[in-house]
């Protein structure tokens, strides 16, 4: 039974090793493989940027840049409608867009806030739709109460420099770009000190941030003289969309909660199988989603795997709780926090404020797992589903059933038998009532020697060599 359990655990570990990375580098195929544009016809690539800006977006933009180079495209349009997102993702995208040979056009369709503003400024041309807005890009972090608050001056200074660099590189007003990040910057007639700069379409046109206003996408193509161009719209693959769903902080927290609950159930009901598989599925989806979305690498998963192995050894191989189990828990918590943490945008190392949001999320997940675990402990045993999984029949002593320990108490003091193994000092001996574990007073007794029960200590038979 133990061997079978070990084989199941090894198979489960193999599943966890393969699943998060089996699809990490899988590409369903480039757009050029699906439909090849005519070499005589001009064509453009459009990348919609909707919703939160995340690291997965750089994969889409990178694919657009590769496709444009491969097919000698002249124009790449980033159609932006976002309230922002991860600034580290926006910084990486900005660096990708710098120096590309194609004409990059940011079409702010509705809004380009925070990280979206940096992406827009990283394009060579900015065109906005009527009623669109752009700006408000100060970096923020999550507080213990769940609210957002500005980060320290060091982070603000770094983001301000990135905005200024992107604006200067593409001919946009750098002072306006800085005012979008730092509320301490005031520009006469534009923004007062203490307020972040957010421009509507008309203001952006007057201040030469945007070069034109259009009604819609067709108006943009007309303005760019691209009405006859063949357009390719590059969107996320279905795999990336699913991965981003599982990488969403709310879904990640839910997966962690269910995974931790499954581990607790596995410890409380060893051998059942369902909790173990639940933990494997939850954490595999957790790491797979973050890996495909570009939010984590193999290092975090490797830390989790080593921690899980150490915890398994502590619980099932060397019962008790010591340095091995504590090390396993530490590695598991570290891997989860590093996976959830937003990579610092101005440092190669994590700082304490960078780790607070994932710690909060992990703490809430653990709290939810504890509450749900207590509820299951109270109500689950009463359900028909649990009774089908767990053997409810009991063999009672009143019905004539006895364990081997109960039978040992039936051997009277003074009973004689024969040692069936070497006693040094413990071993086996056979008596009239059957075969039992015995122990000597420290004497060495070979196998096949007559022995006598001299006393019973708890449930142990203490024997001595029978003098003949």
Secondary structure as the mmCIF struct_conf table of DSSP 4:
data_model
#
loop_
_struct_conf.conf_type_id
_struct_conf.id
_struct_conf.beg_label_comp_id
_struct_conf.beg_label_asym_id
_struct_conf.beg_label_seq_id
_struct_conf.end_label_comp_id
_struct_conf.end_label_asym_id
_struct_conf.end_label_seq_id
HELX_RH_AL_P HELX_RH_AL_P1 UNK A 2 UNK A 22
TURN_TY1_P TURN_TY1_P1 UNK A 23 UNK A 25
HELX_RH_AL_P HELX_RH_AL_P2 UNK A 31 UNK A 34
HELX_LH_PP_P HELX_LH_PP_P1 UNK A 36 UNK A 38
TURN_TY1_P TURN_TY1_P2 UNK A 39 UNK A 40
BEND BEND1 UNK A 41 UNK A 41
STRN STRN1 UNK A 43 UNK A 50
BEND BEND2 UNK A 51 UNK A 52
STRN STRN2 UNK A 53 UNK A 53
TURN_TY1_P TURN_TY1_P3 UNK A 55 UNK A 55
HELX_RH_AL_P HELX_RH_AL_P3 UNK A 56 UNK A 70
TURN_TY1_P TURN_TY1_P4 UNK A 71 UNK A 72
STRN STRN3 UNK A 75 UNK A 82
STRN STRN4 UNK A 85 UNK A 85
HELX_RH_AL_P HELX_RH_AL_P4 UNK A 87 UNK A 97
TURN_TY1_P TURN_TY1_P5 UNK A 98 UNK A 99
BEND BEND3 UNK A 101 UNK A 102
STRN STRN5 UNK A 103 UNK A 113
TURN_TY1_P TURN_TY1_P6 UNK A 114 UNK A 114
HELX_RH_AL_P HELX_RH_AL_P5 UNK A 115 UNK A 121
TURN_TY1_P TURN_TY1_P7 UNK A 122 UNK A 122
BEND BEND4 UNK A 123 UNK A 124
STRN STRN6 UNK A 125 UNK A 129
TURN_TY1_P TURN_TY1_P8 UNK A 130 UNK A 131
STRN STRN7 UNK A 133 UNK A 135
STRN STRN8 UNK A 140 UNK A 142
TURN_TY1_P TURN_TY1_P9 UNK A 144 UNK A 145
BEND BEND5 UNK A 146 UNK A 146
STRN STRN9 UNK A 148 UNK A 150
HELX_RH_AL_P HELX_RH_AL_P6 UNK A 153 UNK A 169
TURN_TY1_P TURN_TY1_P10 UNK A 170 UNK A 171
HELX_RH_AL_P HELX_RH_AL_P7 UNK A 174 UNK A 179
TURN_TY1_P TURN_TY1_P11 UNK A 180 UNK A 181
TURN_TY1_P TURN_TY1_P12 UNK A 183 UNK A 184
STRN STRN10 UNK A 187 UNK A 187
TURN_TY1_P TURN_TY1_P13 UNK A 188 UNK A 190
STRN STRN11 UNK A 191 UNK A 191
TURN_TY1_P TURN_TY1_P14 UNK A 193 UNK A 194
BEND BEND6 UNK A 195 UNK A 195
STRN STRN12 UNK A 198 UNK A 200
HELX_RH_AL_P HELX_RH_AL_P8 UNK A 201 UNK A 206
TURN_TY1_P TURN_TY1_P15 UNK A 207 UNK A 208
BEND BEND7 UNK A 209 UNK A 211
STRN STRN13 UNK A 212 UNK A 214
BEND BEND8 UNK A 215 UNK A 216
HELX_RH_AL_P HELX_RH_AL_P9 UNK A 217 UNK A 223
TURN_TY1_P TURN_TY1_P16 UNK A 224 UNK A 225
TURN_TY1_P TURN_TY1_P17 UNK A 227 UNK A 228
BEND BEND9 UNK A 229 UNK A 229
STRN STRN14 UNK A 230 UNK A 234
HELX_RH_AL_P HELX_RH_AL_P10 UNK A 238 UNK A 247
BEND BEND10 UNK A 248 UNK A 248
HELX_RH_AL_P HELX_RH_AL_P11 UNK A 249 UNK A 268
TURN_TY1_P TURN_TY1_P18 UNK A 269 UNK A 271
BEND BEND11 UNK A 273 UNK A 273
HELX_RH_AL_P HELX_RH_AL_P12 UNK A 274 UNK A 292
TURN_TY1_P TURN_TY1_P19 UNK A 293 UNK A 294
BEND BEND12 UNK A 295 UNK A 295
HELX_RH_AL_P HELX_RH_AL_P13 UNK A 298 UNK A 312
HELX_RH_PI_P HELX_RH_PI_P1 UNK A 313 UNK A 317
BEND BEND13 UNK A 318 UNK A 318
BEND BEND14 UNK A 320 UNK A 320
BEND BEND15 UNK A 322 UNK A 322
HELX_RH_AL_P HELX_RH_AL_P14 UNK A 323 UNK A 340
BEND BEND16 UNK A 341 UNK A 341
HELX_LH_PP_P HELX_LH_PP_P2 UNK A 342 UNK A 344
BEND BEND17 UNK A 345 UNK A 346
BEND BEND18 UNK A 348 UNK A 349
HELX_RH_AL_P HELX_RH_AL_P15 UNK A 352 UNK A 379
HELX_RH_3T_P HELX_RH_3T_P1 UNK A 380 UNK A 382
BEND BEND19 UNK A 383 UNK A 383
HELX_RH_AL_P HELX_RH_AL_P16 UNK A 384 UNK A 389
BEND BEND20 UNK A 390 UNK A 390
HELX_RH_3T_P HELX_RH_3T_P2 UNK A 397 UNK A 399
TURN_TY1_P TURN_TY1_P20 UNK A 400 UNK A 400
HELX_RH_AL_P HELX_RH_AL_P17 UNK A 404 UNK A 408
TURN_TY1_P TURN_TY1_P21 UNK A 409 UNK A 410
BEND BEND21 UNK A 411 UNK A 411
HELX_LH_PP_P HELX_LH_PP_P3 UNK A 412 UNK A 412
TURN_TY1_P TURN_TY1_P22 UNK A 413 UNK A 414
STRN STRN15 UNK A 416 UNK A 419
BEND BEND22 UNK A 420 UNK A 421
STRN STRN16 UNK A 423 UNK A 423
BEND BEND23 UNK A 424 UNK A 425
STRN STRN17 UNK A 426 UNK A 431
TURN_TY1_P TURN_TY1_P23 UNK A 432 UNK A 433
STRN STRN18 UNK A 434 UNK A 439
BEND BEND24 UNK A 441 UNK A 442
STRN STRN19 UNK A 445 UNK A 445
TURN_TY1_P TURN_TY1_P24 UNK A 447 UNK A 448
STRN STRN20 UNK A 450 UNK A 457
TURN_TY1_P TURN_TY1_P25 UNK A 458 UNK A 459
STRN STRN21 UNK A 460 UNK A 465
HELX_LH_PP_P HELX_LH_PP_P4 UNK A 466 UNK A 467
#
